Amino acid sequence: MTTLQYKNETYITAGKGPCAGAQCYFNARTSEVLTVYQAICINTGPAFSLLCVPGNPALQSVFISRAVLSGLRLEDKLLVLPDLTDPARPRAVAAWLATPSHLPKTTFPKPVLANKPRPMPKPQRLKGVICFVAKTGTFGRILSDQQESLFVAGSELAPGMALRLGTRVSFTRVLNPQGPAASQVSLSA
């Protein structure tokens, strides 16, 4: 029997929901029915992530706060219980992570507790060479070993380090609004 835990109550699967991506769960004790949706994480951020319910035009953008479920990664699959009181900005009030083997059956034995982050992978350190330095010396560009040009701000340099042409560095690649950038820059062997 497939079940969900929500607010200390157990809900059993009751079949497909009224629209695309929906699944109904029934609480035998209270007779309450929950309509949850199979969703996928399409964007992550520091305060919230953005989910999408494939095939459901009304739920192409569902916001989920870190208070509900933290540590989401792109393309994570989950069941989500949305609050639809503001149709222009639906938000998740509860969510359960799923593995690919769970989704076809919609089997979720254990809910993910709010504020229990999953470990994030350690950022990969890349290497490159400083190939441009502004006249002011406050920013420049790094050419990575993968031949990608990245912006570097002087504030991202290790203490005591300065931007100098030809200096070999290691760094973490990040995206800022202007494009790829280097973060946590330090000298490399």
Backbone as CSV, one residue per row, in Angstrom:
resi,resn,N_x,N_y,N_z,CA_x,CA_y,CA_z,C_x,C_y,C_z
1,MET,0.854,-1.186,0.000,0.000,0.000,0.000,0.892,1.238,0.000
2,THR,0.625,2.190,-0.872,1.413,3.409,-0.941,0.840,4.447,0.013
3,THR,1.752,5.067,0.787,1.302,6.024,1.793,2.156,7.285,1.788
4,LEU,1.592,8.360,2.336,2.290,9.609,2.605,2.042,9.970,4.060
5,GLN,3.025,10.584,4.687,2.858,11.116,6.033,2.756,12.638,5.910
6,TYR,1.706,13.226,6.518,1.524,14.671,6.482,0.834,15.110,7.757
7,LYS,1.450,16.050,8.474,0.919,16.563,9.748,0.566,15.425,10.695
8,ASN,1.484,14.490,10.850,1.332,13.338,11.751,0.150,12.442,11.395
9,GLU,-0.290,12.483,10.175,-1.373,11.625,9.700,-0.862,10.794,8.529
10,THR,-1.469,9.621,8.340,-1.110,8.744,7.230,-2.189,8.810,6.163
11,TYR,-1.745,9.003,4.921,-2.648,9.063,3.770,-2.288,7.915,2.832
12,ILE,-3.318,7.231,2.340,-3.088,6.132,1.406,-3.491,6.579,0.005
13,THR,-2.850,5.998,-0.995,-3.139,6.398,-2.365,-4.595,6.076,-2.717
14,ALA,-5.222,7.046,-3.403,-6.624,6.876,-3.776,-6.812,6.928,-5.290
15,GLY,-5.701,7.027,-6.033,-5.798,7.034,-7.491,-5.389,8.352,-8.097
16,LYS,-5.578,8.436,-9.406,-5.189,9.645,-10.135,-6.052,10.825,-9.726
17,GLY,-5.445,12.006,-9.803,-6.144,13.227,-9.438,-6.938,13.791,-10.599
18,PRO,-7.536,14.965,-10.404,-8.439,15.556,-11.396,-7.758,16.190,-12.606
19,CYS,-6.426,16.340,-12.588,-5.740,16.975,-13.719,-4.356,16.367,-13.906
20,ALA,-3.649,16.823,-14.935,-2.345,16.263,-15.285,-1.366,16.361,-14.128
21,GLY,-0.689,15.258,-13.852,0.323,15.212,-12.800,-0.215,15.053,-11.400
22,ALA,-1.532,14.981,-11.244,-2.139,14.921,-9.907,-2.319,13.484,-9.429
23,GLN,-2.194,13.307,-8.125,-2.405,12.019,-7.469,-3.159,12.311,-6.166
24,CYS,-4.211,11.547,-5.876,-4.985,11.763,-4.659,-4.575,10.770,-3.578
25,TYR,-4.541,11.252,-2.334,-4.258,10.430,-1.156,-5.380,10.660,-0.153
26,PHE,-5.788,9.595,0.531,-6.959,9.624,1.408,-6.550,9.266,2.832
27,ASN,-7.072,10.024,3.811,-6.853,9.733,5.218,-8.117,9.041,5.738
28,ALA,-7.999,7.764,6.083,-9.161,6.990,6.516,-9.709,7.488,7.851
29,ARG,-8.860,8.035,8.713,-9.311,8.499,10.021,-10.107,9.792,9.922
30,THR,-9.655,10.737,9.095,-10.308,12.047,9.012,-11.160,12.229,7.756
31,SER,-11.075,11.308,6.811,-11.747,11.378,5.503,-11.237,12.526,4.637
32,GLU,-10.096,13.081,4.983,-9.510,14.167,4.196,-8.811,13.589,2.958
33,VAL,-8.916,14.315,1.849,-8.241,13.929,0.607,-7.197,14.994,0.278
34,LEU,-5.973,14.560,0.032,-4.904,15.451,-0.416,-4.700,15.241,-1.911
35,THR,-4.595,16.324,-2.656,-4.223,16.227,-4.063,-2.805,16.752,-4.174
36,VAL,-1.883,15.852,-4.503,-0.474,16.203,-4.654,-0.083,16.038,-6.119
37,TYR,1.029,16.639,-6.497,1.441,16.646,-7.896,2.868,16.138,-8.047
38,GLN,3.119,15.384,-9.109,4.463,14.945,-9.435,5.175,16.122,-10.083
39,ALA,6.266,16.587,-9.457,6.960,17.780,-9.917,8.446,17.501,-10.104
40,ILE,9.094,18.441,-10.779,10.534,18.372,-10.994,11.118,19.742,-10.683
41,CYS,12.291,19.769,-10.068,12.961,21.025,-9.721,13.629,21.591,-10.978
42,ILE,13.272,22.833,-11.354,13.823,23.432,-12.567,14.751,24.609,-12.278
43,ASN,14.798,25.077,-11.018,15.701,26.165,-10.668,15.888,26.164,-9.157
44,THR,17.092,26.498,-8.705,17.348,26.568,-7.275,17.953,27.912,-6.936
45,GLY,17.735,28.344,-5.712,18.279,29.612,-5.257,18.520,29.571,-3.763
46,PRO,19.054,30.654,-3.189,19.381,30.650,-1.769,18.165,30.631,-0.850
47,ALA,17.037,31.195,-1.275,15.862,31.263,-0.407,14.757,30.294,-0.822
48,PHE,14.660,30.021,-2.128,13.607,29.130,-2.597,14.056,28.436,-3.868
49,SER,13.322,27.408,-4.242,13.537,26.720,-5.516,12.257,26.810,-6.325
50,LEU,12.356,26.489,-7.595,11.215,26.560,-8.496,10.941,25.167,-9.046
51,LEU,9.676,24.744,-8.938,9.253,23.434,-9.406,8.340,23.576,-10.607
52,CYS,8.211,22.516,-11.370,7.324,22.480,-12.523,6.581,21.151,-12.505
53,VAL,5.266,21.187,-12.747,4.473,19.971,-12.886,4.287,19.753,-14.388
54,PRO,5.043,18.799,-14.972,4.962,18.597,-16.423,3.536,18.295,-16.885
55,GLY,3.140,18.921,-17.979,1.821,18.687,-18.560,0.693,19.445,-17.894
56,ASN,1.001,20.252,-16.870,-0.041,21.013,-16.170,0.263,22.503,-16.316
57,PRO,-0.395,23.201,-17.256,-0.086,24.611,-17.506,-0.271,25.514,-16.289
58,ALA,-1.165,25.165,-15.392,-1.408,25.997,-14.210,-0.286,25.875,-13.183
59,LEU,0.535,24.823,-13.277,1.586,24.595,-12.277,2.965,24.492,-12.939
60,GLN,3.236,25.406,-13.875,4.549,25.420,-14.518,5.597,26.084,-13.642
61,SER,5.163,26.880,-12.650,6.075,27.556,-11.721,5.496,27.473,-10.315
62,VAL,6.003,26.546,-9.522,5.581,26.398,-8.126,6.790,26.718,-7.254
63,PHE,6.659,27.725,-6.395,7.752,28.112,-5.516,7.775,27.207,-4.296
64,ILE,8.991,26.817,-3.878,9.140,26.018,-2.666,10.236,26.643,-1.818
65,SER,9.881,27.025,-0.611,10.806,27.669,0.310,11.741,26.634,0.936
66,ARG,12.935,27.083,1.317,13.871,26.190,2.018,13.272,25.722,3.351
67,ALA,12.331,26.500,3.907,11.692,26.086,5.156,10.844,24.836,4.946
68,VAL,10.327,24.641,3.739,9.530,23.454,3.429,10.445,22.285,3.100
69,LEU,11.447,22.519,2.246,12.356,21.452,1.839,13.641,22.082,1.337
70,SER,14.733,21.843,2.046,16.001,22.447,1.627,16.876,21.423,0.926
71,GLY,17.870,21.917,0.237,18.840,21.050,-0.420,18.399,20.485,-1.753
72,LEU,17.370,21.075,-2.365,16.935,20.572,-3.670,17.998,20.829,-4.725
73,ARG,18.078,19.927,-5.684,19.001,20.066,-6.805,18.190,20.075,-8.096
74,LEU,18.787,20.628,-9.146,18.118,20.636,-10.438,17.743,19.222,-10.841
75,GLU,16.544,19.070,-11.376,15.989,17.821,-11.874,15.626,16.820,-10.777
76,ASP,15.669,17.227,-9.491,15.138,16.358,-8.437,13.648,16.162,-8.694
77,LYS,13.168,14.955,-8.445,11.740,14.655,-8.619,11.107,14.541,-7.241
78,LEU,9.881,15.051,-7.135,9.209,15.031,-5.846,7.706,15.112,-6.027
79,LEU,7.007,14.804,-4.944,5.572,15.058,-4.872,5.419,16.355,-4.097
80,VAL,4.526,17.216,-4.549,4.361,18.516,-3.916,2.883,18.771,-3.634
81,LEU,2.616,19.362,-2.475,1.267,19.782,-2.090,1.248,21.304,-2.198
82,PRO,0.651,21.866,-3.282,0.688,23.314,-3.460,-0.469,24.029,-2.774
83,ASP,-0.203,25.284,-2.379,-1.242,26.193,-1.910,-1.654,26.998,-3.135
84,LEU,-2.888,26.840,-3.568,-3.347,27.476,-4.797,-4.225,28.693,-4.541
85,THR,-4.132,29.294,-3.336,-4.960,30.459,-3.036,-4.580,31.653,-3.902
86,ASP,-3.315,31.726,-4.349,-2.888,32.760,-5.296,-2.475,32.047,-6.579
87,PRO,-3.393,31.857,-7.543,-3.086,31.091,-8.753,-1.915,31.660,-9.557
88,ALA,-1.662,32.966,-9.430,-0.554,33.565,-10.169,0.798,33.184,-9.571
89,ARG,0.818,32.758,-8.312,2.080,32.413,-7.644,1.864,31.226,-6.703
90,PRO,1.620,30.033,-7.249,1.439,28.872,-6.365,2.724,28.564,-5.604
91,ARG,2.566,28.145,-4.344,3.731,27.790,-3.526,3.472,26.463,-2.842
92,ALA,4.537,25.744,-2.562,4.424,24.430,-1.928,4.296,24.584,-0.419
93,VAL,3.359,23.846,0.169,3.237,23.828,1.626,3.828,22.538,2.200
94,ALA,4.023,21.523,1.359,4.661,20.279,1.766,5.239,19.610,0.522
95,ALA,6.281,18.796,0.737,6.902,18.097,-0.389,7.582,16.836,0.104
96,TRP,7.646,15.851,-0.771,8.298,14.577,-0.486,9.233,14.261,-1.639
97,LEU,10.518,14.056,-1.340,11.474,13.695,-2.380,11.179,12.306,-2.911
98,ALA,11.508,12.097,-4.173,11.281,10.796,-4.794,12.533,10.371,-5.531
99,THR,12.708,9.088,-5.634,13.751,8.569,-6.511,13.038,8.181,-7.800
100,PRO,13.763,8.067,-8.915,13.089,7.713,-10.163,12.245,6.446,-10.057
101,SER,12.683,5.469,-9.260,11.896,4.246,-9.139,10.598,4.486,-8.370
102,HIS,10.555,5.549,-7.553,9.334,5.848,-6.808,8.265,6.502,-7.675
103,LEU,8.673,7.408,-8.572,7.683,8.214,-9.273,6.649,7.435,-10.072
104,PRO,7.009,6.435,-10.874,5.957,5.751,-11.611,4.901,5.122,-10.709
105,LYS,5.322,4.639,-9.535,4.382,4.016,-8.605,3.821,5.028,-7.612
106,THR,4.407,6.228,-7.566,4.114,7.236,-6.558,4.144,6.639,-5.146
107,THR,5.236,5.978,-4.829,5.447,5.383,-3.516,6.433,6.238,-2.743
108,PHE,6.005,6.779,-1.614,6.851,7.640,-0.812,6.759,7.201,0.646
109,PRO,7.601,6.240,1.059,7.482,5.708,2.403,7.841,6.695,3.505
110,LYS,8.825,7.590,3.277,9.250,8.510,4.329,9.244,9.931,3.792
111,PRO,8.579,10.866,4.487,8.642,12.248,4.035,9.997,12.854,4.389
112,VAL,10.388,13.882,3.666,11.590,14.623,4.007,11.169,15.709,4.972
113,LEU,11.839,15.791,6.110,11.488,16.775,7.110,12.027,18.146,6.720
114,ALA,11.252,19.175,7.001,11.690,20.529,6.710,12.950,20.838,7.505
115,ASN,13.785,21.701,6.950,15.023,22.159,7.581,16.043,21.055,7.802
116,LYS,15.961,19.947,7.081,16.971,18.909,7.178,17.670,18.851,5.822
117,PRO,18.727,19.665,5.648,19.358,19.738,4.337,20.092,18.466,3.964
118,ARG,20.068,18.181,2.659,20.861,17.076,2.146,22.265,17.596,1.916
119,PRO,23.273,16.755,2.054,24.629,17.241,1.795,24.787,17.648,0.333
120,MET,25.367,18.794,0.117,25.601,19.287,-1.232,26.972,18.806,-1.687
121,PRO,27.126,18.521,-2.975,28.437,18.093,-3.447,29.451,19.220,-3.299
122,LYS,30.688,18.848,-3.031,31.746,19.822,-2.892,32.011,20.443,-4.267
123,PRO,32.096,21.794,-4.350,32.332,22.412,-5.647,33.672,21.959,-6.224
124,GLN,33.695,21.718,-7.528,34.907,21.259,-8.192,35.841,22.438,-8.418
125,ARG,37.108,22.265,-8.048,38.120,23.291,-8.270,38.660,23.144,-9.688
126,LEU,38.688,24.245,-10.417,39.230,24.269,-11.767,40.544,25.045,-11.745
127,LYS,41.311,24.912,-12.828,42.576,25.635,-12.925,42.591,26.458,-14.201
128,GLY,43.403,27.520,-14.177,43.527,28.375,-15.336,44.610,29.405,-15.136
129,VAL,44.660,30.380,-16.064,45.679,31.423,-16.057,44.986,32.773,-16.174
130,ILE,45.464,33.763,-15.411,44.932,35.115,-15.533,45.408,35.672,-16.874
131,CYS,44.452,35.999,-17.768,44.796,36.416,-19.131,44.501,37.888,-19.399
132,PHE,43.820,38.575,-18.471,43.533,39.991,-18.632,43.378,40.606,-17.250
133,VAL,43.934,41.826,-17.085,43.776,42.572,-15.841,43.401,43.999,-16.222
134,ALA,42.337,44.523,-15.625,41.916,45.910,-15.886,43.000,46.876,-15.401
135,LYS,43.044,48.072,-15.975,44.050,49.069,-15.587,44.003,49.355,-14.091
136,THR,42.784,49.296,-13.524,42.629,49.563,-12.085,43.132,48.402,-11.242
137,GLY,43.264,47.217,-11.838,43.726,46.024,-11.115,42.662,45.413,-10.226
138,THR,41.398,45.861,-10.350,40.338,45.366,-9.470,39.531,44.211,-10.059
139,PHE,39.711,43.962,-11.347,39.027,42.834,-11.968,39.814,42.388,-13.192
140,GLY,39.429,41.222,-13.711,40.115,40.702,-14.887,39.402,39.494,-15.443
141,ARG,40.157,38.679,-16.201,39.593,37.467,-16.795,40.576,36.334,-16.592
142,ILE,40.031,35.138,-16.439,40.818,33.921,-16.323,40.465,33.037,-17.505
143,LEU,41.470,32.436,-18.126,41.247,31.444,-19.169,41.459,30.090,-18.512
144,SER,40.375,29.318,-18.404,40.462,28.020,-17.736,41.192,27.015,-18.618
145,ASP,41.644,25.920,-18.017,42.286,24.838,-18.770,41.330,24.238,-19.789
146,GLN,40.019,24.460,-19.613,39.008,23.980,-20.558,38.734,25.023,-21.643
147,GLN,39.557,26.098,-21.694,39.465,27.167,-22.693,38.212,28.026,-22.547
148,GLU,37.717,28.167,-21.319,36.568,29.039,-21.051,37.074,30.311,-20.396
149,SER,36.592,31.469,-20.863,36.966,32.751,-20.285,35.975,33.095,-19.178
150,LEU,36.507,33.387,-17.985,35.667,33.694,-16.831,36.045,35.043,-16.243
151,PHE,35.055,35.811,-15.820,35.277,37.070,-15.129,35.820,36.772,-13.735
152,VAL,36.733,37.617,-13.238,37.215,37.479,-11.863,37.267,38.866,-11.225
153,ALA,36.655,38.986,-10.066,36.698,40.233,-9.292,37.829,40.124,-8.279
154,GLY,38.474,41.231,-8.010,39.558,41.243,-7.032,39.107,40.765,-5.662
155,SER,37.839,40.969,-5.341,37.308,40.547,-4.037,37.252,39.021,-3.897
156,GLU,37.387,38.286,-5.011,37.339,36.818,-4.964,38.719,36.192,-4.791
157,LEU,39.759,37.025,-4.723,41.126,36.517,-4.580,41.429,36.162,-3.127
158,ALA,42.313,35.181,-2.949,42.759,34.794,-1.610,43.469,35.995,-0.969
159,PRO,43.456,36.090,0.373,44.118,37.212,1.046,45.578,37.338,0.608
160,GLY,45.998,38.590,0.340,47.377,38.860,-0.049,47.671,38.631,-1.526
161,MET,46.712,38.130,-2.273,46.921,37.839,-3.697,46.497,39.038,-4.538
162,ALA,47.182,39.255,-5.667,46.841,40.343,-6.590,46.662,39.755,-7.981
163,LEU,45.902,40.449,-8.814,45.715,40.032,-10.204,46.967,40.368,-10.996
164,ARG,47.639,39.340,-11.530,48.831,39.532,-12.351,48.735,38.639,-13.578
165,LEU,48.996,39.216,-14.744,48.955,38.450,-15.988,49.858,37.223,-15.904
166,GLY,49.332,36.098,-16.413,50.118,34.874,-16.488,50.152,34.058,-15.210
167,THR,49.537,34.552,-14.132,49.528,33.809,-12.867,48.623,32.596,-12.988
168,ARG,49.140,31.427,-12.589,48.363,30.177,-12.602,47.521,30.147,-11.331
169,VAL,46.206,29.902,-11.478,45.278,29.943,-10.343,44.350,28.730,-10.349
170,SER,43.775,28.458,-9.180,42.678,27.492,-9.085,41.475,28.257,-8.556
171,PHE,40.274,27.791,-8.913,39.071,28.548,-8.579,37.847,27.648,-8.679
172,THR,36.722,28.169,-8.222,35.422,27.525,-8.366,34.638,28.320,-9.402
173,ARG,34.008,27.632,-10.355,33.221,28.289,-11.399,31.825,28.571,-10.866
174,VAL,31.357,29.811,-11.028,29.996,30.208,-10.648,29.377,30.964,-11.814
175,LEU,28.075,31.129,-11.770,27.388,31.940,-12.771,26.864,33.195,-12.101
176,ASN,27.151,34.343,-12.690,26.546,35.577,-12.221,25.679,36.116,-13.360
177,PRO,24.939,37.191,-13.167,24.044,37.669,-14.230,24.747,37.975,-15.555
178,GLN,26.050,38.296,-15.503,26.779,38.605,-16.732,27.380,37.363,-17.391
179,GLY,27.363,36.229,-16.715,27.927,35.005,-17.296,28.840,34.279,-16.317
180,PRO,29.709,33.384,-16.844,30.577,32.599,-15.971,31.599,33.482,-15.257
181,ALA,31.861,33.145,-13.986,32.804,33.910,-13.174,33.596,32.949,-12.303
182,ALA,34.729,33.432,-11.808,35.584,32.651,-10.919,35.364,33.126,-9.485
183,SER,35.303,32.180,-8.565,35.115,32.470,-7.154,36.175,31.703,-6.371
184,GLN,36.497,32.181,-5.179,37.460,31.517,-4.289,38.781,31.243,-5.027
185,VAL,39.329,32.282,-5.632,40.539,32.171,-6.447,41.774,32.118,-5.560
186,SER,42.658,31.150,-5.839,43.917,31.035,-5.106,45.024,30.622,-6.064
187,LEU,46.267,30.766,-5.624,47.407,30.379,-6.438,47.390,28.867,-6.651
188,SER,47.859,28.447,-7.828,47.887,27.018,-8.161,49.302,26.626,-8.534
189,ALA,49.611,25.353,-8.308,50.964,24.858,-8.637,51.081,24.609,-10.126
